[in-house]
Amino acid sequence: MNSLPFGPIVIARGVGRGPTEMAAFDAALRDAGVADYNLLYLSSVIPPGSRIERRRWTTPPEHWGQRLYVVLSQMRGSQLGEIVHAGIGWVQHAQGGHGLFVELHGSDRERLDRELALTLGAMQQGRGIDFDRVNSEIASAVCEGQPVCALVVAVYAIQYW
C-alpha cells in the first residue's frame, strides 16, 4: 500500500465556562486554540500517511476566518454539579498511518472510555481490519455555577478562501 503524505493531525482539548452554554463552547474552542476558524466537521476516517500529535492548536492572526477541517467531540452542561466529558478515540495502521476516529461524549468517564473502545472495535470489525491499540483523549468539566463545555478536536487541515 502506498502512503500519501498527510499529517500531522493535531488532537487538542479545551474546557470553557460562560454565562450561556454557547459562550462556554466558545471558551472551550479558545482553550483548544481553534476558536477563530470556520469549522468544517469531518466524519471519522484518518488518511494514509497521517501522524497524530497531542497538543494545543496555535492560530496565527492571518488564519482568522479560514476553514478548518476537524473531527469534534463536545458536551455542554448547565446544571450545578453536572459533569461533562468529551472524547475522541482512534486506531491507526502502524506502517500506513491510515485509521479511524470516533467522537463520543457522556457524563460517566469510565463508560465513555469503554464506548470509545467498543465503537472502534465494531468499526474495525465491520471493515475486516484490526489496527490493535486504541488511543483516546478525553476532556472533562464540572458545572460549578456557570455553564461549561468540554471538547476534544482533531485538526486535519486549514483551507483558505
C-alpha positions, 0 to 999 in steps of 0.5 A: 500500500502506498502512503500519501503524505498527510499529517500531522493531525493535531488532537487538542482539548479545551474546557470553557465556562460562560454565562450561556452554554454557547459562550462556554463552547466558545471558551472551550474552542479558545482553550483548544486554540481553534476558536477563530476558524470556520469549522468544517466537521469531518466524519471519522476516517484518518488518511494514509500517511497521517501522524497524530500529535497531542497538543494545543492548536496555535492560530496565527492572526492571518488564519482568522476566518479560514476553514478548518477541517476537524473531527469534534467531540463536545458536551455542554452542561448547565446544571450545578454539579453536572459533569461533562466529558468529551472524547475522541478515540482512534486506531491507526495502521502502524506502517500506513498511518491510515485509521479511524476516529470516533467522537463520543461524549457522556457524563460517566468517564469510565463508560465513555472510555469503554464506548470509545473502545467498543465503537472502534472495535465494531468499526474495525470489525465491520471493515475486516481490519484490526489496527490493535491499540486504541488511543483516546483523549478525553476532556472533562468539566464540572458545572460549578455555577456557570455553564461549561463545555468540554471538547476534544478536536482533531485538526486535519487541515486549514483551507483558505478562501 
